[in-house]
């Protein structure tokens, strides 16, 4: 059948909402996951990227609250990582080699700074 003809038929699809565990698996376990892509991106500037388990859970919870599903994970990760991605070259110059994302960074993403004693 041609698409123009098939498109005239009504179709109904029932969807189930993704759970928090589903969203965390999407973030971490699938091939080319968002987390692995950002790990690679940060490694290009010689900076290691780490996430705590609690931060991944909070990202999934915020995505569920927004009701954006798996697609919302990407925008939530970008919100958290944007301040860091913008300053990766400065991090390298300052000697910052590791970016740890914890719940504080998820709630209020801020640029890292070296504290001089």
Secondary structure, DSSP 8 states (H G I E B T S, - for coil): --HHHHTTS----------HHHHHHHHHTSTT-HHHHHHHHHHTTT-EEEE-HHHHHHHHHHHHHHT-HHHHHHHHHHHHHHHHHHTHHHHHHHT--EEEE-HHHHHS---------
